[in-house]
């Protein structure tokens, strides 16, 4: 892989040393890229998401939809409300946000529900599953006074207990991925090794080596998504990713959900586009100070590593776990169906009269960011369901004279 070389390498030396120790302790002095990515992002003390450095937001390395304003959460709130109504307004309706970042989405959503939908708000439990101690601390500071909010790890959520909706926004793309490469028609896994520094002044250098696949689950993944790498269209040195962690995550969610929905928003493709032969270098990207590049072996612990989501894998794994596909669409279409278009239209008339020019322009930019097909608007939205009774499916059609959720209707 041709990697971009930076002017400086801002790696965390303690984390690099820990990764080297893990490599040295492994039988062949190598670790899978998935293990390397897991350490780089999630090490309890030095991983990217647990470091003291500001990583999310306008001053960090990347911005999520929530950082553009409250409209994102408020529009999605209408979908949660419909889900609650379709489930016959349970008194213990739960929204489980997985990977809540700085808590901005949750804060905006809960304020809106309390103001606009008090009947749902008083029956709501908002559960946050957050593995980063640093981010959880920030969330608690922001949301700790809201009685319906609580934090749980997966073990604390009883199987088959949740009635409501599991929700994630840009979570699956950050799960550690295995990488593979084709060599003379054979699938080889990409491992990470370390070059020993010649002296104390030299920095640790991580290098790639190719070997046999680490687990038969990789071949099973290819079967799951219908990928035939023996086809002649895939030439030598074709490389890409396999997200086994996403399959485990899907299984966990399905186990916890008794009745309701799973709403996943992320950037990615169906399998046939993900593994397009022309995408020869895969989808892995690194984000550092709002710039992206393709070298995961620099700025270790201080840059984000992501890979696009294979939505076909999520759909098919979900089916194996008892989840039905409700719909899949682009975020722009989903939000427009939920009323974002009305907000854009009203902004050009009413809000221009009451807001100062700078505030007006910022809000207009935010609203258009969510429908930009080359940006946030091109994200995928996948909704799956479990345990819906036939009368609830009938209620969905009766409620709105349509066969699917409001977010999947034509705006």
C-alpha positions, 0 to 999 in steps of 0.5 A: 500500500502506498501511504502518505508520509507526513511532515511529523509523526505525532505518535503516543510513545507509551502506546507505541511501546505497549503495541510493541510489547504485544507484538513481541509476546505474540507467537510469530511477533506479529498481530492482526491489523484488527488487534493493532486498530483496537489498541490504537483506538481503545487502549484504556489509558492511551487509545485515541478515544480515551486520551485527553486530547480533544478528538471530536468536534470543530476543534478535534479531528472530525465532526459528526452530524450532531455537531452541526446543530440540534436539528439532527436530533430533533428530526430523528426524534420524530422517528423515535416517536413513531416507533413508540406509537407503533409499539403501542406506547409502552411505559418502559420505552428505551432508547439505547445510544451506543457510542454517544460521543460528547453527549450532544445528540442525547442532550438535544434529543431529550430536550426536544422530547421533553418539550414537544412529546412529553407523553413519550418523555415521561415513559422513556429510559435513555441508556448509553453504552459507552466504553470510553471512560473519558467520553462517559465522564463528559456525558455524565457532566452534560446529562447527569441531572436528567433522571431518565438517563443511565449508563450501562455496559453490555453485561448490565443489559439483560438479554431480551429485555429492551423494548424500544430502539437501539441507535448508533451514529458513526459507531460501526465505522470505528470498530476494528477491522481485519485487512486482507490482500490477494497474492496470486489468487490467494487471500492473505491476511495483513499483520502488523510487526515492529522494526527494532529501533537501532538506537534510543533516538529512533522512533518505533516503526510499524510495518505490514507483513502478509500471512495466512488468515488468522481465523476461518471466520474471514472466509465465513464472512465472504460467504455471508456477503456473497463475495467471490475473490477468485473472480478474475476481476480481482487482480493481484494486490487487491486489498480491503477489510473484513469487519468481524467486530460488527457481526459480534456487535449485531449479535449482541444487540439482537440478544438484548432487544426483545421488541423494537428497532435497531437504527444504524447511521454510518457511511458505507456501501452494500457489499457489491459496492464495498468490494468493487474491484476498482476500490483496490486499496480498501476503505480504511482512512485516518483522520488527524486535525480535520485532514484525512490520509491513509497511513495508520502507522503514524500519529498512533493513538492521536488520530482516528482510524475508520473503515466504511460499513458493509451494510449487506453484512449488517443486514444478513447477520441481523437476519441470522440473529432474528432481525428483519430489515425495515429499510435502507436508504441515504441519510438525506432522504431519511431526514427529508422524509422526517421533516428536514425539508420543512425546516429548510423551507421555513428557515428561508422565511421566518428565521431570517427575520428573527435571527442575526445574519451570522446565526442564520447562515450557520443554521442554513449551512448545518441544514444543508450539510445533512442533505449533501449527497457527497457528505453527510447526506450520503451516509447510509441509514439501516433500520431493522426490527425484532419481535413486532407482532402482526397487530403492530405491523398492521398498526404501522400501515393503519397509522400512516397508510403506508407499509414502512416507517416515516423515514422511508417514505418519499418526502 
